[in-house]
Amino acid sequence: MGKVLVTGGAGYIGSHTIVDLLDNGWEVVSIDNFLNSTPRALERIRQITGVSVTNYAVDLCDKTATARVLEQEKNIQGIIHFAALKSVPDSVRRPLMYYHNNLLSLINLMELIDLFGIKHFVFSSSCSVYGNTDALPVTENTPLGKAESPYAHTKQICEEIIRYHAVNTQVKFILLRYFNPAGAHPSGLLGEDNTDQVTAIVPRITGTAIGKFDIFTVFGNDYPTRDGSCIRDYVHVMDIARAHTLALAYLLSNTGAQQVETFNLGTGQGISVLEAIRSFEKVTQQKLRYTIGPRRSGDVVTIYADNRLAREKLGWQPRYTLDDMMRTAWEWEKNLTKR
């Protein structure tokens, strides 16, 4: 198929996408400085696929070092850009670090892809760009609301950087706004490599069940939702990974595509935090220790996707259910603890 550069390739979504790319015949090169990831992910990719992926431990904010990678790796057909700081609560505490890292890394890549003649770029965006919206389900044309966190604001700004830059370049871009990635590779060999700072709901649930955390906190039960807890659209990480492979193929094959296209990646089903807990308890037969806490700054109340555009244009379709997400995440958690 050709060669693709994946930034943030050792991260949660990046590593699963590399597996899907390799399974579909792509040659993959990774850039990841392991700020929020671990080299172990690359070894797990090798165990699953039999392929040892070359990784450059480079900070994308260092333009000179990034340029050296592109000088060394010839004939890159496209870039999938995951590398970014992503924790909502951490971005509230340390906003300047998020603006510096997430914006500068993208700006450097924008300048370098023109310099090295790379024509296809897939950007990892987020449903957080929509903010709190009354228009549900969310379509790609839903107006972007006020960002509820610095992290979300960086994604909004990055999208605008791409749109403004696109008018001055021959590069074609796809922005993938995914909702709440969850689950792990079905082999149980690859998943989200939790730390004590993990804030995503599913790894906090599995981490609590395995004993890493004392108790799981539901942040607020007084929201205007069916059970008072926040509602999200959970989508399996391998479904997200598949969408990136399809997006890259779409860019390469569709010469008439628009300069910038945007796609939502979600199942279209809104699931509350309490419903997610019940799914975990059902598939694992584990009773979760949880408590109700105060609302958390930066959280959106309710959001779920209209994914028709991704289905129609990319041929993408979610295959995994919420129960599948919980089951694979739990198998990964148990295997991670054993290792």
C-alpha positions as YAML, in Angstrom:
chain: A
units: angstrom
residues:
- id: 1
  name: MET
  ca: [0.00, 0.00, 0.00]
- id: 2
  name: GLY
  ca: [2.88, 2.39, 0.73]
- id: 3
  name: LYS
  ca: [4.51, 4.01, 3.74]
- id: 4
  name: VAL
  ca: [2.66, 6.00, 6.40]
- id: 5
  name: LEU
  ca: [4.09, 8.00, 9.29]
- id: 6
  name: VAL
  ca: [2.11, 7.71, 12.54]
- id: 7
  name: THR
  ca: [2.85, 10.29, 15.22]
- id: 8
  name: GLY
  ca: [2.10, 9.14, 18.73]
- id: 9
  name: GLY
  ca: [2.42, 5.58, 17.50]
- id: 10
  name: ALA
  ca: [2.99, 4.08, 20.96]
- id: 11
  name: GLY
  ca: [-0.10, 5.75, 22.39]
- id: 12
  name: TYR
  ca: [-3.45, 4.13, 22.98]
- id: 13
  name: ILE
  ca: [-5.18, 4.88, 19.67]
- id: 14
  name: GLY
  ca: [-1.96, 5.22, 17.69]
- id: 15
  name: SER
  ca: [-0.75, 1.71, 18.57]
- id: 16
  name: HIS
  ca: [-4.08, 0.09, 17.67]
- id: 17
  name: THR
  ca: [-4.13, 2.01, 14.40]
- id: 18
  name: ILE
  ca: [-0.65, 0.74, 13.57]
- id: 19
  name: VAL
  ca: [-1.94, -2.82, 14.03]
- id: 20
  name: ASP
  ca: [-4.80, -2.15, 11.63]
- id: 21
  name: LEU
  ca: [-2.50, -0.46, 9.11]
- id: 22
  name: LEU
  ca: [-0.08, -3.41, 9.17]
- id: 23
  name: ASP
  ca: [-2.95, -5.86, 8.85]
- id: 24
  name: ASN
  ca: [-4.00, -3.99, 5.70]
- id: 25
  name: GLY
  ca: [-0.61, -4.02, 4.01]
- id: 26
  name: TRP
  ca: [0.86, -0.64, 4.97]
- id: 27
  name: GLU
  ca: [4.47, -0.01, 5.90]
- id: 28
  name: VAL
  ca: [4.50, 2.03, 9.10]
- id: 29
  name: VAL
  ca: [7.01, 4.37, 10.71]
- id: 30
  name: SER
  ca: [6.30, 5.88, 14.12]
- id: 31
  name: ILE
  ca: [7.32, 9.02, 15.96]
- id: 32
  name: ASP
  ca: [6.73, 8.91, 19.72]
- id: 33
  name: ASN
  ca: [8.87, 10.44, 22.48]
- id: 34
  name: PHE
  ca: [7.05, 8.35, 25.16]
- id: 35
  name: LEU
  ca: [5.92, 11.40, 27.12]
- id: 36
  name: ASN
  ca: [2.49, 9.82, 27.59]
- id: 37
  name: SER
  ca: [3.19, 6.29, 26.35]
- id: 38
  name: THR
  ca: [5.58, 3.38, 26.72]
- id: 39
  name: PRO
  ca: [7.97, 1.52, 24.36]
- id: 40
  name: ARG
  ca: [6.23, -1.66, 25.50]
- id: 41
  name: ALA
  ca: [3.40, -0.84, 23.08]
- id: 42
  name: LEU
  ca: [5.75, -1.31, 20.13]
- id: 43
  name: GLU
  ca: [6.76, -4.76, 21.39]
- id: 44
  name: ARG
  ca: [3.08, -5.66, 21.76]
- id: 45
  name: ILE
  ca: [2.46, -4.57, 18.18]
- id: 46
  name: ARG
  ca: [5.26, -6.94, 17.14]
- id: 47
  name: GLN
  ca: [3.69, -9.80, 19.11]
- id: 48
  name: ILE
  ca: [0.34, -9.28, 17.37]
- id: 49
  name: THR
  ca: [1.52, -8.59, 13.82]
- id: 50
  name: GLY
  ca: [5.00, -10.09, 13.62]
- id: 51
  name: VAL
  ca: [6.32, -6.69, 12.43]
- id: 52
  name: SER
  ca: [8.90, -4.57, 14.27]
- id: 53
  name: VAL
  ca: [7.92, -0.96, 13.63]
- id: 54
  name: THR
  ca: [10.68, 1.64, 13.48]
- id: 55
  name: ASN
  ca: [10.09, 4.42, 16.02]
- id: 56
  name: TYR
  ca: [11.88, 7.73, 16.37]
- id: 57
  name: ALA
  ca: [11.84, 9.06, 19.95]
- id: 58
  name: VAL
  ca: [11.48, 12.65, 18.77]
- id: 59
  name: ASP
  ca: [9.56, 15.58, 20.23]
- id: 60
  name: LEU
  ca: [7.48, 17.05, 17.40]
- id: 61
  name: CYS
  ca: [7.90, 20.47, 18.99]
- id: 62
  name: ASP
  ca: [11.54, 20.16, 17.90]
- id: 63
  name: LYS
  ca: [11.20, 21.01, 14.23]
- id: 64
  name: THR
  ca: [14.82, 20.25, 13.36]
- id: 65
  name: ALA
  ca: [14.68, 16.75, 14.84]
- id: 66
  name: THR
  ca: [11.36, 16.08, 13.13]
- id: 67
  name: ALA
  ca: [12.81, 17.20, 9.80]
- id: 68
  name: ARG
  ca: [15.65, 14.70, 10.21]
- id: 69
  name: VAL
  ca: [13.11, 11.88, 10.41]
- id: 70
  name: LEU
  ca: [11.45, 12.97, 7.18]
- id: 71
  name: GLU
  ca: [14.83, 13.29, 5.49]
- id: 72
  name: GLN
  ca: [15.67, 9.72, 6.48]
- id: 73
  name: GLU
  ca: [12.29, 8.13, 5.69]
- id: 74
  name: LYS
  ca: [11.68, 8.45, 1.96]
- id: 75
  name: ASN
  ca: [8.41, 8.05, 0.03]
- id: 76
  name: ILE
  ca: [5.97, 8.70, 2.88]
- id: 77
  name: GLN
  ca: [2.48, 8.59, 1.37]
- id: 78
  name: GLY
  ca: [0.70, 10.19, 4.29]
- id: 79
  name: ILE
  ca: [0.80, 11.18, 7.95]
- id: 80
  name: ILE
  ca: [-1.65, 10.21, 10.69]
- id: 81
  name: HIS
  ca: [-1.17, 12.69, 13.51]
- id: 82
  name: PHE
  ca: [-2.14, 11.44, 16.98]
- id: 83
  name: ALA
  ca: [0.63, 12.94, 19.10]
- id: 84
  name: ALA
  ca: [-0.91, 15.36, 21.61]
- id: 85
  name: LEU
  ca: [-1.55, 15.81, 25.30]
- id: 86
  name: LYS
  ca: [-5.13, 14.66, 25.88]
- id: 87
  name: SER
  ca: [-6.22, 14.75, 29.55]
- id: 88
  name: VAL
  ca: [-9.13, 17.14, 30.13]
- id: 89
  name: PRO
  ca: [-8.55, 17.67, 33.89]
- id: 90
  name: ASP
  ca: [-4.79, 17.97, 33.41]
- id: 91
  name: SER
  ca: [-5.35, 20.59, 30.71]
- id: 92
  name: VAL
  ca: [-7.44, 22.59, 33.19]
- id: 93
  name: ARG
  ca: [-4.53, 22.51, 35.65]
- id: 94
  name: ARG
  ca: [-1.76, 23.14, 33.10]
- id: 95
  name: PRO
  ca: [-3.27, 24.92, 30.09]
- id: 96
  name: LEU
  ca: [-0.09, 26.53, 28.76]
- id: 97
  name: MET
  ca: [1.63, 23.17, 28.43]
- id: 98
  name: TYR
  ca: [-1.29, 21.90, 26.33]
- id: 99
  name: TYR
  ca: [-1.35, 24.94, 24.06]
- id: 100
  name: HIS
  ca: [2.41, 24.79, 23.55]
- id: 101
  name: ASN
  ca: [2.61, 21.07, 22.84]
- id: 102
  name: ASN
  ca: [-0.53, 20.50, 20.80]
- id: 103
  name: LEU
  ca: [-0.30, 23.63, 18.63]
- id: 104
  name: LEU
  ca: [3.43, 23.78, 18.00]
- id: 105
  name: SER
  ca: [3.70, 20.11, 17.05]
- id: 106
  name: LEU
  ca: [0.97, 20.58, 14.42]
- id: 107
  name: ILE
  ca: [2.46, 23.81, 13.08]
- id: 108
  name: ASN
  ca: [5.84, 22.12, 12.65]
- id: 109
  name: LEU
  ca: [4.24, 19.24, 10.75]
- id: 110
  name: MET
  ca: [2.28, 21.63, 8.52]
- id: 111
  name: GLU
  ca: [5.50, 23.37, 7.50]
- id: 112
  name: LEU
  ca: [7.40, 20.12, 6.97]
- id: 113
  name: ILE
  ca: [4.81, 18.27, 4.89]
- id: 114
  name: ASP
  ca: [4.96, 21.06, 2.33]
- id: 115
  name: LEU
  ca: [8.76, 21.01, 2.40]
- id: 116
  name: PHE
  ca: [8.94, 17.23, 1.88]
- id: 117
  name: GLY
  ca: [6.02, 16.94, -0.53]
- id: 118
  name: ILE
  ca: [3.75, 14.75, 1.63]
- id: 119
  name: LYS
  ca: [0.23, 15.04, 0.18]
- id: 120
  name: HIS
  ca: [-2.11, 13.30, 2.64]
- id: 121
  name: PHE
  ca: [-2.76, 14.10, 6.29]
- id: 122
  name: VAL
  ca: [-5.21, 12.56, 8.77]
- id: 123
  name: PHE
  ca: [-5.70, 14.55, 11.97]
- id: 124
  name: SER
  ca: [-6.82, 13.09, 15.27]
- id: 125
  name: SER
  ca: [-9.53, 15.43, 16.50]
- id: 126
  name: SER
  ca: [-12.23, 15.00, 19.12]
- id: 127
  name: CYS
  ca: [-15.93, 15.39, 19.79]
- id: 128
  name: SER
  ca: [-14.89, 17.83, 22.51]
- id: 129
  name: VAL
  ca: [-14.72, 20.51, 19.79]
- id: 130
  name: TYR
  ca: [-18.54, 20.64, 19.86]
- id: 131
  name: GLY
  ca: [-18.70, 21.73, 23.51]
- id: 132
  name: ASN
  ca: [-22.10, 21.57, 25.18]
- id: 133
  name: THR
  ca: [-24.57, 21.43, 22.32]
- id: 134
  name: ASP
  ca: [-28.34, 21.10, 22.23]
- id: 135
  name: ALA
  ca: [-28.22, 19.60, 18.73]
- id: 136
  name: LEU
  ca: [-28.19, 15.82, 19.18]
- id: 137
  name: PRO
  ca: [-27.03, 13.62, 17.63]
- id: 138
  name: VAL
  ca: [-24.06, 15.73, 16.59]
- id: 139
  name: THR
  ca: [-23.37, 16.03, 12.86]
- id: 140
  name: GLU
  ca: [-20.22, 17.34, 11.21]
- id: 141
  name: ASN
  ca: [-22.14, 20.58, 10.49]
- id: 142
  name: THR
  ca: [-23.13, 21.16, 14.11]
- id: 143
  name: PRO
  ca: [-21.67, 24.56, 15.10]
- id: 144
  name: LEU
  ca: [-18.70, 24.32, 17.44]
- id: 145
  name: GLY
  ca: [-19.59, 25.54, 20.90]
- id: 146
  name: LYS
  ca: [-17.51, 27.04, 23.65]
- id: 147
  name: ALA
  ca: [-14.65, 24.70, 24.51]
- id: 148
  name: GLU
  ca: [-15.14, 23.26, 27.99]
- id: 149
  name: SER
  ca: [-11.41, 22.69, 28.58]
- id: 150
  name: PRO
  ca: [-8.04, 23.88, 27.26]
- id: 151
  name: TYR
  ca: [-7.59, 20.43, 25.68]
- id: 152
  name: ALA
  ca: [-10.81, 20.86, 23.68]
- id: 153
  name: HIS
  ca: [-9.76, 24.38, 22.74]
- id: 154
  name: THR
  ca: [-6.46, 23.11, 21.33]
- id: 155
  name: LYS
  ca: [-8.40, 20.71, 19.09]
- id: 156
  name: GLN
  ca: [-10.60, 23.55, 17.86]
- id: 157
  name: ILE
  ca: [-7.55, 25.70, 17.11]
- id: 158
  name: CYS
  ca: [-5.74, 22.83, 15.39]
- id: 159
  name: GLU
  ca: [-8.70, 22.26, 13.09]
- id: 160
  name: GLU
  ca: [-8.69, 25.96, 12.21]
- id: 161
  name: ILE
  ca: [-4.95, 25.91, 11.57]
- id: 162
  name: ILE
  ca: [-5.47, 23.06, 9.11]
- id: 163
  name: ARG
  ca: [-8.38, 24.76, 7.36]
- id: 164
  name: TYR
  ca: [-6.54, 28.06, 6.92]
- id: 165
  name: HIS
  ca: [-3.35, 26.34, 5.80]
- id: 166
  name: ALA
  ca: [-5.16, 24.07, 3.34]
- id: 167
  name: VAL
  ca: [-5.94, 26.95, 0.96]
- id: 168
  name: ASN
  ca: [-2.21, 27.45, 0.43]
- id: 169
  name: THR
  ca: [-1.13, 23.86, -0.16]
- id: 170
  name: GLN
  ca: [-1.79, 20.82, -2.32]
- id: 171
  name: VAL
  ca: [-2.11, 18.58, 0.74]
- id: 172
  name: LYS
  ca: [-5.50, 16.99, 1.40]
- id: 173
  name: PHE
  ca: [-6.69, 16.60, 4.97]
- id: 174
  name: ILE
  ca: [-9.19, 14.51, 6.89]
- id: 175
  name: LEU
  ca: [-10.23, 15.50, 10.40]
- id: 176
  name: LEU
  ca: [-11.55, 12.58, 12.43]
- id: 177
  name: ARG
  ca: [-13.64, 13.71, 15.39]
- id: 178
  name: TYR
  ca: [-13.95, 10.64, 17.53]
- id: 179
  name: PHE
  ca: [-16.06, 10.34, 20.56]
- id: 180
  name: ASN
  ca: [-15.02, 8.16, 23.53]
- id: 181
  name: PRO
  ca: [-12.55, 5.42, 22.53]
- id: 182
  name: ALA
  ca: [-12.69, 2.37, 24.79]
- id: 183
  name: GLY
  ca: [-11.73, -1.28, 24.88]
- id: 184
  name: ALA
  ca: [-8.58, -3.10, 23.77]
- id: 185
  name: HIS
  ca: [-7.27, -5.37, 21.03]
- id: 186
  name: PRO
  ca: [-9.21, -8.66, 21.06]
- id: 187
  name: SER
  ca: [-5.96, -10.59, 21.64]
- id: 188
  name: GLY
  ca: [-5.65, -9.03, 25.09]
- id: 189
  name: LEU
  ca: [-2.06, -8.09, 24.22]
- id: 190
  name: LEU
  ca: [-2.60, -4.39, 23.55]
- id: 191
  name: GLY
  ca: [-4.66, -1.74, 25.30]
- id: 192
  name: GLU
  ca: [-4.43, 1.50, 27.24]
- id: 193
  name: ASP
  ca: [-1.32, 1.30, 29.41]
- id: 194
  name: ASN
  ca: [-2.76, 2.79, 32.57]
- id: 195
  name: THR
  ca: [-0.95, 5.02, 35.02]
- id: 196
  name: ASP
  ca: [-2.17, 6.55, 38.26]
- id: 197
  name: GLN
  ca: [-3.04, 9.66, 36.27]
- id: 198
  name: VAL
  ca: [-5.43, 7.93, 33.87]
- id: 199
  name: THR
  ca: [-8.75, 9.78, 33.67]
- id: 200
  name: ALA
  ca: [-10.68, 7.93, 30.94]
- id: 201
  name: ILE
  ca: [-13.75, 6.17, 32.31]
- id: 202
  name: VAL
  ca: [-13.20, 2.60, 31.12]
- id: 203
  name: PRO
  ca: [-9.57, 2.18, 32.30]
- id: 204
  name: ARG
  ca: [-10.57, 3.79, 35.60]
- id: 205
  name: ILE
  ca: [-13.34, 1.20, 35.91]
- id: 206
  name: THR
  ca: [-11.08, -1.74, 35.09]
- id: 207
  name: GLY
  ca: [-8.26, -0.31, 37.20]
- id: 208
  name: THR
  ca: [-10.58, -0.07, 40.18]
- id: 209
  name: ALA
  ca: [-11.87, -3.61, 39.67]
- id: 210
  name: ILE
  ca: [-8.31, -5.01, 39.52]
- id: 211
  name: GLY
  ca: [-7.24, -3.09, 42.63]
- id: 212
  name: LYS
  ca: [-5.11, -0.29, 41.16]
- id: 213
  name: PHE
  ca: [-7.50, 2.35, 42.45]
- id: 214
  name: ASP
  ca: [-9.43, 2.30, 45.70]
- id: 215
  name: ILE
  ca: [-12.75, 3.43, 44.25]
- id: 216
  name: PHE
  ca: [-14.27, 4.70, 41.03]
- id: 217
  name: THR
  ca: [-15.82, 8.16, 41.20]
- id: 218
  name: VAL
  ca: [-18.86, 9.13, 39.15]
- id: 219
  name: PHE
  ca: [-18.39, 12.87, 38.71]
- id: 220
  name: GLY
  ca: [-21.90, 14.19, 39.25]
- id: 221
  name: ASN
  ca: [-25.33, 12.55, 39.38]
- id: 222
  name: ASP
  ca: [-27.37, 15.75, 39.07]
- id: 223
  name: TYR
  ca: [-26.97, 16.43, 35.36]
- id: 224
  name: PRO
  ca: [-30.15, 16.76, 33.23]
- id: 225
  name: THR
  ca: [-29.81, 13.20, 31.90]
- id: 226
  name: ARG
  ca: [-31.87, 10.02, 32.36]
- id: 227
  name: ASP
  ca: [-29.90, 8.92, 35.45]
- id: 228
  name: GLY
  ca: [-28.08, 12.14, 36.37]
- id: 229
  name: SER
  ca: [-24.64, 11.09, 35.10]
- id: 230
  name: CYS
  ca: [-22.87, 12.36, 31.97]
- id: 231
  name: ILE
  ca: [-23.68, 10.69, 28.65]
- id: 232
  name: ARG
  ca: [-21.02, 9.76, 26.11]
- id: 233
  name: ASP
  ca: [-20.75, 7.84, 22.85]
- id: 234
  name: TYR
  ca: [-18.30, 4.99, 23.54]
- id: 235
  name: VAL
  ca: [-16.64, 3.49, 20.47]
- id: 236
  name: HIS
  ca: [-14.22, 0.57, 20.40]
- id: 237
  name: VAL
  ca: [-10.59, 1.50, 19.83]
- id: 238
  name: MET
  ca: [-10.26, -1.03, 16.98]
- id: 239
  name: ASP
  ca: [-13.22, 0.57, 15.22]
- id: 240
  name: ILE
  ca: [-11.47, 3.93, 15.62]
- id: 241
  name: ALA
  ca: [-8.25, 2.39, 14.29]
- id: 242
  name: ARG
  ca: [-10.03, 0.98, 11.26]
- id: 243
  name: ALA
  ca: [-11.42, 4.42, 10.42]
- id: 244
  name: HIS
  ca: [-7.91, 5.88, 10.17]
- id: 245
  name: THR
  ca: [-6.85, 3.20, 7.70]
- id: 246
  name: LEU
  ca: [-9.99, 3.82, 5.64]
- id: 247
  name: ALA
  ca: [-9.44, 7.59, 5.78]
- id: 248
  name: LEU
  ca: [-5.92, 7.26, 4.43]
- id: 249
  name: ALA
  ca: [-7.07, 4.97, 1.63]
- id: 250
  name: TYR
  ca: [-9.87, 7.44, 0.83]
- id: 251
  name: LEU
  ca: [-7.40, 10.29, 0.49]
- id: 252
  name: LEU
  ca: [-5.12, 8.28, -1.76]
- id: 253
  name: SER
  ca: [-7.88, 7.01, -4.05]
- id: 254
  name: ASN
  ca: [-10.25, 9.96, -4.23]
- id: 255
  name: THR
  ca: [-8.58, 12.62, -6.36]
- id: 256
  name: GLY
  ca: [-11.77, 14.66, -6.38]
- id: 257
  name: ALA
  ca: [-12.05, 14.88, -2.62]
- id: 258
  name: GLN
  ca: [-12.39, 18.25, -0.94]
- id: 259
  name: GLN
  ca: [-9.26, 19.87, 0.46]
- id: 260
  name: VAL
  ca: [-10.44, 19.29, 4.05]
- id: 261
  name: GLU
  ca: [-13.11, 16.79, 5.07]
- id: 262
  name: THR
  ca: [-14.44, 16.06, 8.54]
- id: 263
  name: PHE
  ca: [-15.96, 12.84, 9.87]
- id: 264
  name: ASN
  ca: [-17.55, 11.89, 13.19]
- id: 265
  name: LEU
  ca: [-16.50, 8.53, 14.63]
- id: 266
  name: GLY
  ca: [-19.05, 7.26, 17.11]
- id: 267
  name: THR
  ca: [-21.65, 4.53, 17.39]
- id: 268
  name: GLY
  ca: [-24.54, 6.98, 17.56]
- id: 269
  name: GLN
  ca: [-25.58, 5.62, 20.96]
- id: 270
  name: GLY
  ca: [-25.41, 7.76, 24.09]
- id: 271
  name: ILE
  ca: [-24.39, 5.79, 27.19]
- id: 272
  name: SER
  ca: [-24.36, 7.23, 30.71]
- id: 273
  name: VAL
  ca: [-21.51, 6.65, 33.16]
- id: 274
  name: LEU
  ca: [-23.80, 4.55, 35.36]
- id: 275
  name: GLU
  ca: [-24.87, 2.48, 32.35]
- id: 276
  name: ALA
  ca: [-21.22, 1.88, 31.49]
- id: 277
  name: ILE
  ca: [-20.66, 0.60, 35.02]
- id: 278
  name: ARG
  ca: [-23.60, -1.78, 34.69]
- id: 279
  name: SER
  ca: [-22.23, -3.12, 31.39]
- id: 280
  name: PHE
  ca: [-18.87, -3.82, 33.03]
- id: 281
  name: GLU
  ca: [-20.51, -5.59, 35.96]
- id: 282
  name: LYS
  ca: [-22.62, -7.70, 33.59]
- id: 283
  name: VAL
  ca: [-19.84, -8.98, 31.32]
- id: 284
  name: THR
  ca: [-17.26, -9.53, 34.07]
- id: 285
  name: GLN
  ca: [-19.49, -10.62, 36.97]
- id: 286
  name: GLN
  ca: [-17.50, -8.12, 39.05]
- id: 287
  name: LYS
  ca: [-19.19, -5.71, 41.44]
- id: 288
  name: LEU
  ca: [-17.54, -2.32, 41.03]
- id: 289
  name: ARG
  ca: [-16.72, -0.15, 44.02]
- id: 290
  name: TYR
  ca: [-17.88, 3.34, 43.12]
- id: 291
  name: THR
  ca: [-19.04, 6.54, 44.74]
- id: 292
  name: ILE
  ca: [-20.81, 9.69, 43.57]
- id: 293
  name: GLY
  ca: [-18.62, 12.78, 43.59]
- id: 294
  name: PRO
  ca: [-19.06, 16.43, 42.59]
- id: 295
  name: ARG
  ca: [-19.11, 17.55, 38.99]
- id: 296
  name: ARG
  ca: [-15.71, 17.79, 37.31]
- id: 297
  name: SER
  ca: [-14.56, 20.96, 35.60]
- id: 298
  name: GLY
  ca: [-14.36, 20.63, 31.82]
- id: 299
  name: ASP
  ca: [-16.93, 17.85, 31.40]
- id: 300
  name: VAL
  ca: [-19.61, 18.09, 28.71]
- id: 301
  name: VAL
  ca: [-23.06, 16.92, 29.84]
- id: 302
  name: THR
  ca: [-24.28, 14.86, 26.86]
- id: 303
  name: ILE
  ca: [-22.84, 14.10, 23.45]
- id: 304
  name: TYR
  ca: [-23.23, 11.37, 20.87]
- id: 305
  name: ALA
  ca: [-22.60, 11.14, 17.16]
- id: 306
  name: ASP
  ca: [-24.38, 11.06, 13.87]
- id: 307
  name: ASN
  ca: [-21.94, 8.85, 11.94]
- id: 308
  name: ARG
  ca: [-23.73, 8.63, 8.60]
- id: 309
  name: LEU
  ca: [-21.06, 10.58, 6.71]
- id: 310
  name: ALA
  ca: [-18.27, 8.19, 7.76]
- id: 311
  name: ARG
  ca: [-20.44, 5.24, 6.81]
- id: 312
  name: GLU
  ca: [-21.29, 6.65, 3.38]
- id: 313
  name: LYS
  ca: [-17.92, 8.08, 2.31]
- id: 314
  name: LEU
  ca: [-15.35, 5.98, 4.16]
- id: 315
  name: GLY
  ca: [-17.30, 2.75, 4.25]
- id: 316
  name: TRP
  ca: [-16.78, 2.69, 8.01]
- id: 317
  name: GLN
  ca: [-19.07, 0.83, 10.37]
- id: 318
  name: PRO
  ca: [-18.63, 0.17, 14.10]
- id: 319
  name: ARG
  ca: [-18.45, -3.56, 14.77]
- id: 320
  name: TYR
  ca: [-18.04, -3.71, 18.54]
- id: 321
  name: THR
  ca: [-20.69, -3.18, 21.23]
- id: 322
  name: LEU
  ca: [-20.33, -1.57, 24.65]
- id: 323
  name: ASP
  ca: [-20.18, -5.05, 26.19]
- id: 324
  name: ASP
  ca: [-17.35, -5.90, 23.77]
- id: 325
  name: MET
  ca: [-15.49, -2.77, 24.90]
- id: 326
  name: MET
  ca: [-15.81, -3.75, 28.54]
- id: 327
  name: ARG
  ca: [-14.89, -7.38, 27.89]
- id: 328
  name: THR
  ca: [-11.74, -6.60, 25.89]
- id: 329
  name: ALA
  ca: [-10.71, -3.84, 28.31]
- id: 330
  name: TRP
  ca: [-11.06, -6.28, 31.22]
- id: 331
  name: GLU
  ca: [-9.01, -8.99, 29.48]
- id: 332
  name: TRP
  ca: [-6.31, -6.43, 28.76]
- id: 333
  name: GLU
  ca: [-6.36, -5.21, 32.37]
- id: 334
  name: LYS
  ca: [-5.95, -8.75, 33.72]
- id: 335
  name: ASN
  ca: [-3.12, -9.54, 31.31]
- id: 336
  name: LEU
  ca: [-1.38, -6.24, 32.08]
- id: 337
  name: THR
  ca: [-1.53, -6.98, 35.80]
- id: 338
  name: LYS
  ca: [-0.10, -10.49, 35.28]
- id: 339
  name: ARG
  ca: [2.84, -9.07, 33.33]
...
